[in-house]
Structures are given as C-alpha cells and as structure tokens.
Amino acid sequence: MLNVATPSILSRPVFIEAVTVLDKYEHHFGALPDWLEDLPRGQRISLVNYALNRGAPLVAADIVH
C-alpha cells in the first residue's frame, strides 16, 4: 500500500492565520495601533478578532476587554 502525505489545513502554521487576521484589520481600519505591539501575541490576535467581529477599530480601552 502506498501512503502519500497530503498537506492538511490543520497542519498549516498558526502564524499564517495571525498574519491574515492582522491584514484584514489593516484593510478595514488602517494601521494597527502602536500599543498593540506591546501585548503578547495571543492577546494581540484576540483583540484584533474582537475588533473585526464588532466592526470597529481598536482603542486603548479594549485592553480590558
């Protein structure tokens, strides 16, 4: 039996998804806020997703979200 490995959506690196989310934010709202870079990556992505879902750009008060 021949077993051929095929790429899976589940095996793609997580950072590709993060870049896509950040690109979507910049497309909709412009540049990311400077303070966003000071946050851990997971929190950054979470906040960007939050902004995209609510349809409004991020503000500093969103950090307490």
PDB file with SEQRES, HELIX, SHEET and CRYST1 records, atoms N, CA, C and O in Angstrom:
SEQRES   1 A   65  MET LEU ASN VAL ALA THR PRO SER ILE LEU SER ARG PRO          
SEQRES   2 A   65  VAL PHE ILE GLU ALA VAL THR VAL LEU ASP LYS TYR GLU          
SEQRES   3 A   65  HIS HIS PHE GLY ALA LEU PRO ASP TRP LEU GLU ASP LEU          
SEQRES   4 A   65  PRO ARG GLY GLN ARG ILE SER LEU VAL ASN TYR ALA LEU          
SEQRES   5 A   65  ASN ARG GLY ALA PRO LEU VAL ALA ALA ASP ILE VAL HIS          
HELIX    1 AA1 ILE A    9  SER A   11  5                                   3    
HELIX    2 AA2 VAL A   14  PHE A   29  1                                  16    
HELIX    3 AA3 ASP A   34  ASP A   38  5                                   5    
HELIX    4 AA4 ARG A   41  ARG A   54  1                                  14    
HELIX    5 AA5 ALA A   60  VAL A   64  5                                   5    
CRYST1    1.000    1.000    1.000  90.00  90.00  90.00 P 1           1          
ATOM      1  N   MET A   1       0.840  -1.171   0.000  1.00  0.00           N  
ATOM      2  CA  MET A   1       0.000   0.000   0.000  1.00  0.00           C  
ATOM      3  C   MET A   1       0.887   1.238   0.000  1.00  0.00           C  
ATOM      4  O   MET A   1       1.860   1.322   0.750  1.00  0.00           O  
ATOM      5  N   LEU A   2       0.539   2.186  -0.846  1.00  0.00           N  
ATOM      6  CA  LEU A   2       1.288   3.426  -0.950  1.00  0.00           C  
ATOM      7  C   LEU A   2       0.623   4.496  -0.095  1.00  0.00           C  
ATOM      8  O   LEU A   2      -0.562   4.788  -0.256  1.00  0.00           O  
ATOM      9  N   ASN A   3       1.388   5.066   0.802  1.00  0.00           N  
ATOM     10  CA  ASN A   3       0.859   6.104   1.688  1.00  0.00           C  
ATOM     11  C   ASN A   3       1.468   7.438   1.263  1.00  0.00           C  
ATOM     12  O   ASN A   3       2.667   7.662   1.430  1.00  0.00           O  
ATOM     13  N   VAL A   4       0.646   8.311   0.718  1.00  0.00           N  
ATOM     14  CA  VAL A   4       1.120   9.607   0.246  1.00  0.00           C  
ATOM     15  C   VAL A   4       0.648  10.680   1.216  1.00  0.00           C  
ATOM     16  O   VAL A   4      -0.545  10.811   1.491  1.00  0.00           O  
ATOM     17  N   ALA A   5       1.598  11.434   1.721  1.00  0.00           N  
ATOM     18  CA  ALA A   5       1.251  12.519   2.647  1.00  0.00           C  
ATOM     19  C   ALA A   5       0.702  13.698   1.863  1.00  0.00           C  
ATOM     20  O   ALA A   5       1.299  14.141   0.881  1.00  0.00           O  
ATOM     21  N   THR A   6      -0.424  14.192   2.301  1.00  0.00           N  
ATOM     22  CA  THR A   6      -1.006  15.363   1.661  1.00  0.00           C  
ATOM     23  C   THR A   6      -1.121  16.470   2.691  1.00  0.00           C  
ATOM     24  O   THR A   6      -1.427  16.216   3.856  1.00  0.00           O  
ATOM     25  N   PRO A   7      -0.876  17.698   2.261  1.00  0.00           N  
ATOM     26  CA  PRO A   7      -0.993  18.801   3.216  1.00  0.00           C  
ATOM     27  C   PRO A   7      -2.424  18.964   3.702  1.00  0.00           C  
ATOM     28  O   PRO A   7      -3.379  18.761   2.952  1.00  0.00           O  
ATOM     29  N   SER A   8      -2.548  19.320   4.918  1.00  0.00           N  
ATOM     30  CA  SER A   8      -3.856  19.490   5.534  1.00  0.00           C  
ATOM     31  C   SER A   8      -3.993  20.908   6.028  1.00  0.00           C  
ATOM     32  O   SER A   8      -3.010  21.540   6.415  1.00  0.00           O  
ATOM     33  N   ILE A   9      -5.207  21.405   6.016  1.00  0.00           N  
ATOM     34  CA  ILE A   9      -5.455  22.734   6.566  1.00  0.00           C  
ATOM     35  C   ILE A   9      -5.076  22.752   8.035  1.00  0.00           C  
ATOM     36  O   ILE A   9      -4.617  23.777   8.540  1.00  0.00           O  
ATOM     37  N   LEU A  10      -5.259  21.644   8.723  1.00  0.00           N  
ATOM     38  CA  LEU A  10      -4.948  21.587  10.146  1.00  0.00           C  
ATOM     39  C   LEU A  10      -3.453  21.627  10.425  1.00  0.00           C  
ATOM     40  O   LEU A  10      -3.042  21.950  11.540  1.00  0.00           O  
ATOM     41  N   SER A  11      -2.634  21.306   9.431  1.00  0.00           N  
ATOM     42  CA  SER A  11      -1.197  21.274   9.662  1.00  0.00           C  
ATOM     43  C   SER A  11      -0.508  22.588   9.315  1.00  0.00           C  
ATOM     44  O   SER A  11       0.707  22.698   9.481  1.00  0.00           O  
ATOM     45  N   ARG A  12      -1.243  23.580   8.841  1.00  0.00           N  
ATOM     46  CA  ARG A  12      -0.600  24.838   8.479  1.00  0.00           C  
ATOM     47  C   ARG A  12      -0.192  25.594   9.740  1.00  0.00           C  
ATOM     48  O   ARG A  12      -0.851  25.483  10.774  1.00  0.00           O  
ATOM     49  N   PRO A  13       0.873  26.345   9.657  1.00  0.00           N  
ATOM     50  CA  PRO A  13       1.346  27.079  10.836  1.00  0.00           C  
ATOM     51  C   PRO A  13       0.340  28.116  11.312  1.00  0.00           C  
ATOM     52  O   PRO A  13      -0.358  28.731  10.506  1.00  0.00           O  
ATOM     53  N   VAL A  14       0.269  28.306  12.609  1.00  0.00           N  
ATOM     54  CA  VAL A  14      -0.669  29.242  13.208  1.00  0.00           C  
ATOM     55  C   VAL A  14      -0.331  30.672  12.810  1.00  0.00           C  
ATOM     56  O   VAL A  14      -1.228  31.506  12.685  1.00  0.00           O  
ATOM     57  N   PHE A  15       0.964  30.970  12.607  1.00  0.00           N  
ATOM     58  CA  PHE A  15       1.334  32.342  12.293  1.00  0.00           C  
ATOM     59  C   PHE A  15       0.744  32.819  10.979  1.00  0.00           C  
ATOM     60  O   PHE A  15       0.570  34.024  10.799  1.00  0.00           O  
ATOM     61  N   ILE A  16       0.434  31.930  10.065  1.00  0.00           N  
ATOM     62  CA  ILE A  16      -0.204  32.331   8.797  1.00  0.00           C  
ATOM     63  C   ILE A  16      -1.588  32.886   9.096  1.00  0.00           C  
ATOM     64  O   ILE A  16      -1.982  33.900   8.520  1.00  0.00           O  
ATOM     65  N   GLU A  17      -2.324  32.245   9.979  1.00  0.00           N  
ATOM     66  CA  GLU A  17      -3.645  32.733  10.361  1.00  0.00           C  
ATOM     67  C   GLU A  17      -3.535  34.100  11.035  1.00  0.00           C  
ATOM     68  O   GLU A  17      -4.346  34.990  10.777  1.00  0.00           O  
ATOM     69  N   ALA A  18      -2.544  34.263  11.888  1.00  0.00           N  
ATOM     70  CA  ALA A  18      -2.352  35.537  12.587  1.00  0.00           C  
ATOM     71  C   ALA A  18      -2.072  36.657  11.592  1.00  0.00           C  
ATOM     72  O   ALA A  18      -2.631  37.747  11.715  1.00  0.00           O  
ATOM     73  N   VAL A  19      -1.222  36.404  10.621  1.00  0.00           N  
ATOM     74  CA  VAL A  19      -0.910  37.418   9.616  1.00  0.00           C  
ATOM     75  C   VAL A  19      -2.159  37.774   8.827  1.00  0.00           C  
ATOM     76  O   VAL A  19      -2.385  38.948   8.532  1.00  0.00           O  
ATOM     77  N   THR A  20      -2.956  36.808   8.488  1.00  0.00           N  
ATOM     78  CA  THR A  20      -4.185  37.053   7.744  1.00  0.00           C  
ATOM     79  C   THR A  20      -5.133  37.936   8.549  1.00  0.00           C  
ATOM     80  O   THR A  20      -5.737  38.854   7.993  1.00  0.00           O  
ATOM     81  N   VAL A  21      -5.274  37.680   9.834  1.00  0.00           N  
ATOM     82  CA  VAL A  21      -6.155  38.476  10.698  1.00  0.00           C  
ATOM     83  C   VAL A  21      -5.646  39.913  10.776  1.00  0.00           C  
ATOM     84  O   VAL A  21      -6.430  40.858  10.684  1.00  0.00           O  
ATOM     85  N   LEU A  22      -4.335  40.078  10.945  1.00  0.00           N  
ATOM     86  CA  LEU A  22      -3.764  41.420  11.011  1.00  0.00           C  
ATOM     87  C   LEU A  22      -3.942  42.156   9.689  1.00  0.00           C  
ATOM     88  O   LEU A  22      -4.217  43.355   9.680  1.00  0.00           O  
ATOM     89  N   ASP A  23      -3.787  41.452   8.582  1.00  0.00           N  
ATOM     90  CA  ASP A  23      -4.004  42.063   7.260  1.00  0.00           C  
ATOM     91  C   ASP A  23      -5.457  42.494   7.083  1.00  0.00           C  
ATOM     92  O   ASP A  23      -5.728  43.560   6.530  1.00  0.00           O  
ATOM     93  N   LYS A  24      -6.384  41.671   7.551  1.00  0.00           N  
ATOM     94  CA  LYS A  24      -7.804  42.023   7.462  1.00  0.00           C  
ATOM     95  C   LYS A  24      -8.098  43.291   8.242  1.00  0.00           C  
ATOM     96  O   LYS A  24      -8.840  44.159   7.781  1.00  0.00           O  
ATOM     97  N   TYR A  25      -7.507  43.393   9.438  1.00  0.00           N  
ATOM     98  CA  TYR A  25      -7.710  44.585  10.262  1.00  0.00           C  
ATOM     99  C   TYR A  25      -7.204  45.821   9.520  1.00  0.00           C  
ATOM    100  O   TYR A  25      -7.908  46.828   9.434  1.00  0.00           O  
ATOM    101  N   GLU A  26      -5.987  45.745   8.985  1.00  0.00           N  
ATOM    102  CA  GLU A  26      -5.413  46.890   8.280  1.00  0.00           C  
ATOM    103  C   GLU A  26      -6.217  47.248   7.040  1.00  0.00           C  
ATOM    104  O   GLU A  26      -6.324  48.423   6.688  1.00  0.00           O  
ATOM    105  N   HIS A  27      -6.773  46.265   6.389  1.00  0.00           N  
ATOM    106  CA  HIS A  27      -7.615  46.523   5.214  1.00  0.00           C  
ATOM    107  C   HIS A  27      -8.876  47.290   5.611  1.00  0.00           C  
ATOM    108  O   HIS A  27      -9.281  48.222   4.916  1.00  0.00           O  
ATOM    109  N   HIS A  28      -9.491  46.903   6.716  1.00  0.00           N  
ATOM    110  CA  HIS A  28     -10.751  47.522   7.139  1.00  0.00           C  
ATOM    111  C   HIS A  28     -10.568  48.846   7.870  1.00  0.00           C  
ATOM    112  O   HIS A  28     -11.344  49.781   7.669  1.00  0.00           O  
ATOM    113  N   PHE A  29      -9.547  48.930   8.716  1.00  0.00           N  
ATOM    114  CA  PHE A  29      -9.440  50.080   9.621  1.00  0.00           C  
ATOM    115  C   PHE A  29      -8.159  50.891   9.470  1.00  0.00           C  
ATOM    116  O   PHE A  29      -8.023  51.933  10.110  1.00  0.00           O  
ATOM    117  N   GLY A  30      -7.234  50.454   8.660  1.00  0.00           N  
ATOM    118  CA  GLY A  30      -5.959  51.155   8.540  1.00  0.00           C  
ATOM    119  C   GLY A  30      -4.914  50.520   9.442  1.00  0.00           C  
ATOM    120  O   GLY A  30      -5.033  49.357   9.828  1.00  0.00           O  
ATOM    121  N   ALA A  31      -3.898  51.290   9.769  1.00  0.00           N  
ATOM    122  CA  ALA A  31      -2.769  50.778  10.547  1.00  0.00           C  
ATOM    123  C   ALA A  31      -3.192  50.296  11.937  1.00  0.00           C  
ATOM    124  O   ALA A  31      -4.107  50.839  12.557  1.00  0.00           O  
ATOM    125  N   LEU A  32      -2.505  49.278  12.392  1.00  0.00           N  
ATOM    126  CA  LEU A  32      -2.730  48.774  13.752  1.00  0.00           C  
ATOM    127  C   LEU A  32      -2.237  49.816  14.757  1.00  0.00           C  
ATOM    128  O   LEU A  32      -1.271  50.529  14.483  1.00  0.00           O  
ATOM    129  N   PRO A  33      -2.884  49.909  15.908  1.00  0.00           N  
ATOM    130  CA  PRO A  33      -2.415  50.845  16.938  1.00  0.00           C  
ATOM    131  C   PRO A  33      -1.003  50.474  17.406  1.00  0.00           C  
ATOM    132  O   PRO A  33      -0.676  49.294  17.525  1.00  0.00           O  
ATOM    133  N   ASP A  34      -0.179  51.477  17.666  1.00  0.00           N  
ATOM    134  CA  ASP A  34       1.204  51.232  18.107  1.00  0.00           C  
ATOM    135  C   ASP A  34       1.273  50.429  19.402  1.00  0.00           C  
ATOM    136  O   ASP A  34       2.161  49.591  19.560  1.00  0.00           O  
ATOM    137  N   TRP A  35       0.352  50.672  20.323  1.00  0.00           N  
ATOM    138  CA  TRP A  35       0.387  49.997  21.625  1.00  0.00           C  
ATOM    139  C   TRP A  35       0.123  48.505  21.507  1.00  0.00           C  
ATOM    140  O   TRP A  35       0.416  47.748  22.432  1.00  0.00           O  
ATOM    141  N   LEU A  36      -0.424  48.076  20.384  1.00  0.00           N  
ATOM    142  CA  LEU A  36      -0.738  46.655  20.200  1.00  0.00           C  
ATOM    143  C   LEU A  36       0.534  45.798  20.211  1.00  0.00           C  
ATOM    144  O   LEU A  36       0.501  44.644  20.638  1.00  0.00           O  
ATOM    145  N   GLU A  37       1.644  46.358  19.746  1.00  0.00           N  
ATOM    146  CA  GLU A  37       2.908  45.617  19.689  1.00  0.00           C  
ATOM    147  C   GLU A  37       3.439  45.266  21.077  1.00  0.00           C  
ATOM    148  O   GLU A  37       4.233  44.336  21.216  1.00  0.00           O  
ATOM    149  N   ASP A  38       3.013  45.995  22.099  1.00  0.00           N  
ATOM    150  CA  ASP A  38       3.491  45.748  23.457  1.00  0.00           C  
ATOM    151  C   ASP A  38       2.806  44.559  24.124  1.00  0.00           C  
ATOM    152  O   ASP A  38       3.233  44.115  25.190  1.00  0.00           O  
ATOM    153  N   LEU A  39       1.757  44.047  23.510  1.00  0.00           N  
ATOM    154  CA  LEU A  39       0.982  42.949  24.093  1.00  0.00           C  
ATOM    155  C   LEU A  39       1.493  41.594  23.607  1.00  0.00           C  
ATOM    156  O   LEU A  39       2.089  41.511  22.534  1.00  0.00           O  
ATOM    157  N   PRO A  40       1.268  40.539  24.379  1.00  0.00           N  
ATOM    158  CA  PRO A  40       1.621  39.188  23.921  1.00  0.00           C  
ATOM    159  C   PRO A  40       0.843  38.838  22.644  1.00  0.00           C  
ATOM    160  O   PRO A  40      -0.270  39.319  22.433  1.00  0.00           O  
ATOM    161  N   ARG A  41       1.435  38.011  21.815  1.00  0.00           N  
ATOM    162  CA  ARG A  41       0.862  37.670  20.507  1.00  0.00           C  
ATOM    163  C   ARG A  41      -0.579  37.165  20.600  1.00  0.00           C  
ATOM    164  O   ARG A  41      -1.431  37.572  19.810  1.00  0.00           O  
ATOM    165  N   GLY A  42      -0.849  36.294  21.547  1.00  0.00           N  
ATOM    166  CA  GLY A  42      -2.198  35.741  21.682  1.00  0.00           C  
ATOM    167  C   GLY A  42      -3.230  36.813  21.987  1.00  0.00           C  
ATOM    168  O   GLY A  42      -4.331  36.810  21.436  1.00  0.00           O  
ATOM    169  N   GLN A  43      -2.863  37.727  22.869  1.00  0.00           N  
ATOM    170  CA  GLN A  43      -3.784  38.814  23.221  1.00  0.00           C  
ATOM    171  C   GLN A  43      -3.976  39.755  22.039  1.00  0.00           C  
ATOM    172  O   GLN A  43      -5.076  40.254  21.804  1.00  0.00           O  
ATOM    173  N   ARG A  44      -2.895  39.992  21.297  1.00  0.00           N  
ATOM    174  CA  ARG A  44      -2.977  40.837  20.097  1.00  0.00           C  
ATOM    175  C   ARG A  44      -3.984  40.275  19.098  1.00  0.00           C  
ATOM    176  O   ARG A  44      -4.853  40.995  18.606  1.00  0.00           O  
ATOM    177  N   ILE A  45      -3.859  39.002  18.807  1.00  0.00           N  
ATOM    178  CA  ILE A  45      -4.750  38.362  17.835  1.00  0.00           C  
ATOM    179  C   ILE A  45      -6.183  38.365  18.356  1.00  0.00           C  
ATOM    180  O   ILE A  45      -7.119  38.614  17.596  1.00  0.00           O  
ATOM    181  N   SER A  46      -6.359  38.092  19.632  1.00  0.00           N  
ATOM    182  CA  SER A  46      -7.691  38.101  20.226  1.00  0.00           C  
ATOM    183  C   SER A  46      -8.350  39.475  20.101  1.00  0.00           C  
ATOM    184  O   SER A  46      -9.523  39.574  19.739  1.00  0.00           O  
ATOM    185  N   LEU A  47      -7.601  40.524  20.399  1.00  0.00           N  
ATOM    186  CA  LEU A  47      -8.152  41.879  20.295  1.00  0.00           C  
ATOM    187  C   LEU A  47      -8.478  42.256  18.852  1.00  0.00           C  
ATOM    188  O   LEU A  47      -9.495  42.897  18.587  1.00  0.00           O  
ATOM    189  N   VAL A  48      -7.623  41.861  17.932  1.00  0.00           N  
ATOM    190  CA  VAL A  48      -7.884  42.158  16.519  1.00  0.00           C  
ATOM    191  C   VAL A  48      -9.136  41.423  16.050  1.00  0.00           C  
ATOM    192  O   VAL A  48      -9.954  41.995  15.330  1.00  0.00           O  
ATOM    193  N   ASN A  49      -9.293  40.175  16.448  1.00  0.00           N  
ATOM    194  CA  ASN A  49     -10.516  39.438  16.105  1.00  0.00           C  
ATOM    195  C   ASN A  49     -11.745  40.106  16.709  1.00  0.00           C  
ATOM    196  O   ASN A  49     -12.790  40.203  16.065  1.00  0.00           O  
ATOM    197  N   TYR A  50     -11.613  40.564  17.947  1.00  0.00           N  
ATOM    198  CA  TYR A  50     -12.702  41.268  18.623  1.00  0.00           C  
ATOM    199  C   TYR A  50     -13.118  42.508  17.824  1.00  0.00           C  
ATOM    200  O   TYR A  50     -14.306  42.747  17.612  1.00  0.00           O  
ATOM    201  N   ALA A  51     -12.132  43.290  17.386  1.00  0.00           N  
ATOM    202  CA  ALA A  51     -12.424  44.494  16.608  1.00  0.00           C  
ATOM    203  C   ALA A  51     -13.089  44.155  15.275  1.00  0.00           C  
ATOM    204  O   ALA A  51     -14.041  44.819  14.864  1.00  0.00           O  
ATOM    205  N   LEU A  52     -12.592  43.131  14.611  1.00  0.00           N  
ATOM    206  CA  LEU A  52     -13.183  42.737  13.326  1.00  0.00           C  
ATOM    207  C   LEU A  52     -14.621  42.262  13.504  1.00  0.00           C  
ATOM    208  O   LEU A  52     -15.487  42.581  12.689  1.00  0.00           O  
ATOM    209  N   ASN A  53     -14.877  41.502  14.564  1.00  0.00           N  
ATOM    210  CA  ASN A  53     -16.226  40.988  14.802  1.00  0.00           C  
ATOM    211  C   ASN A  53     -17.224  42.085  15.158  1.00  0.00           C  
ATOM    212  O   ASN A  53     -18.386  42.010  14.759  1.00  0.00           O  
ATOM    213  N   ARG A  54     -16.795  43.093  15.895  1.00  0.00           N  
ATOM    214  CA  ARG A  54     -17.725  44.160  16.252  1.00  0.00           C  
ATOM    215  C   ARG A  54     -17.803  45.246  15.184  1.00  0.00           C  
ATOM    216  O   ARG A  54     -18.718  46.069  15.205  1.00  0.00           O  
ATOM    217  N   GLY A  55     -16.842  45.255  14.241  1.00  0.00           N  
ATOM    218  CA  GLY A  55     -16.885  46.209  13.139  1.00  0.00           C  
ATOM    219  C   GLY A  55     -16.382  47.591  13.492  1.00  0.00           C  
ATOM    220  O   GLY A  55     -16.774  48.567  12.854  1.00  0.00           O  
ATOM    221  N   ALA A  56     -15.527  47.700  14.488  1.00  0.00           N  
ATOM    222  CA  ALA A  56     -14.970  48.990  14.898  1.00  0.00           C  
ATOM    223  C   ALA A  56     -13.490  48.828  15.210  1.00  0.00           C  
ATOM    224  O   ALA A  56     -13.081  47.780  15.710  1.00  0.00           O  
ATOM    225  N   PRO A  57     -12.679  49.839  14.926  1.00  0.00           N  
ATOM    226  CA  PRO A  57     -11.246  49.741  15.208  1.00  0.00           C  
ATOM    227  C   PRO A  57     -10.955  49.680  16.700  1.00  0.00           C  
ATOM    228  O   PRO A  57     -11.787  50.046  17.531  1.00  0.00           O  
ATOM    229  N   LEU A  58      -9.768  49.213  17.015  1.00  0.00           N  
ATOM    230  CA  LEU A  58      -9.348  49.095  18.409  1.00  0.00           C  
ATOM    231  C   LEU A  58      -9.069  50.459  19.028  1.00  0.00           C  
ATOM    232  O   LEU A  58      -8.611  51.386  18.361  1.00  0.00           O  
ATOM    233  N   VAL A  59      -9.358  50.553  20.316  1.00  0.00           N  
ATOM    234  CA  VAL A  59      -8.972  51.705  21.126  1.00  0.00           C  
ATOM    235  C   VAL A  59      -8.296  51.151  22.379  1.00  0.00           C  
ATOM    236  O   VAL A  59      -8.485  49.984  22.723  1.00  0.00           O  
ATOM    237  N   ALA A  60      -7.513  51.979  23.054  1.00  0.00           N  
ATOM    238  CA  ALA A  60      -6.755  51.512  24.212  1.00  0.00           C  
ATOM    239  C   ALA A  60      -7.636  50.877  25.278  1.00  0.00           C  
ATOM    240  O   ALA A  60      -7.193  49.969  25.982  1.00  0.00           O  
ATOM    241  N   ALA A  61      -8.869  51.334  25.408  1.00  0.00           N  
ATOM    242  CA  ALA A  61      -9.782  50.783  26.414  1.00  0.00           C  
ATOM    243  C   ALA A  61     -10.121  49.313  26.133  1.00  0.00           C  
ATOM    244  O   ALA A  61     -10.586  48.617  27.036  1.00  0.00           O  
ATOM    245  N   ASP A  62      -9.904  48.833  24.922  1.00  0.00           N  
ATOM    246  CA  ASP A  62     -10.195  47.434  24.580  1.00  0.00           C  
ATOM    247  C   ASP A  62      -9.277  46.451  25.290  1.00  0.00           C  
ATOM    248  O   ASP A  62      -9.582  45.260  25.348  1.00  0.00           O  
ATOM    249  N   ILE A  63      -8.165  46.922  25.829  1.00  0.00           N  
ATOM    250  CA  ILE A  63      -7.232  46.026  26.523  1.00  0.00           C  
ATOM    251  C   ILE A  63      -7.904  45.354  27.697  1.00  0.00           C  
ATOM    252  O   ILE A  63      -7.578  44.211  28.018  1.00  0.00           O  
ATOM    253  N   VAL A  64      -8.839  46.036  28.352  1.00  0.00           N  
ATOM    254  CA  VAL A  64      -9.544  45.447  29.499  1.00  0.00           C  
ATOM    255  C   VAL A  64     -10.666  44.539  29.084  1.00  0.00           C  
ATOM    256  O   VAL A  64     -11.320  43.946  29.943  1.00  0.00           O  
ATOM    257  N   HIS A  65     -10.919  44.404  27.784  1.00  0.00           N  
ATOM    258  CA  HIS A  65     -11.984  43.546  27.257  1.00  0.00           C  
ATOM    259  C   HIS A  65     -11.853  42.141  27.757  1.00  0.00           C  
ATOM    260  O   HIS A  65     -12.667  41.285  27.411  1.00  0.00           O  
TER     261      HIS A  65                                                      
END                                                                             
